[in-house]
């Protein structure tokens, strides 16, 4: 009886240890017994060392694992198993393969979303209302990207060197360097010539300033003459406007008529004076009157001669 109890205790201890070890391994692998999971398919051009059971993270937090990987002629297809059924990822979402370091290491899948924040009450990934909404749903397919690693960088450099060798790029680069040196010398010569030209231009500008200073009095005279010509033009315009005035024209005509009448009267007076001067009797009488008046004034006002006493 005691032996049976002892064997039973040892057997249950071994079974418990195995169960604990299995549970610990499942927990480390991200397996949650009794929890609801959902899957997403990601297509990669280069899986970058990804393998089954690789962790799936979102913003640095592990949210699932890689269930399986399938290689197709077009891409590497990975089935991602997400353990958190309440995880809501706004579209668009992509899966990026990253390594622990640039030198390599364990690969993992990082979910990256660039969508806008979801409103409250948005459906979950396994909800019937998920289809047609702006979140990542169960069974959806997303685009995968490979992160840079030392192997991919080396392969890219080798491809670039091969393409450069096939295109005969290095000799062409050497020849371009020589041409660049020649062009630099030509540019230096051109700059020296440009400096000399700039000096000549400065001297020419100085001469032009001196000539302008000398011509300044002439310019001032021309400005004054222009101002006087403008004033004369204004006076001429005013005179022309006055001649265009009917009243002014009438006044001028009246003045001409008056001048003609005055001239006719002067002509008639001149004729009478000529008739009087031609009459000898009239002229003799006029002379005698003048002589008589002279004698009369001499008698009335006798001339005083000699020094005064």
Helices and strands as residue ranges (DSSP letters): H 2-28, E 38-44, E 55-58, E 61-71, E 76-82, E 93-101, E 104-113, G 128-130, E 141-146, H 150-166, H 169-243, H 246-278, H 280-300
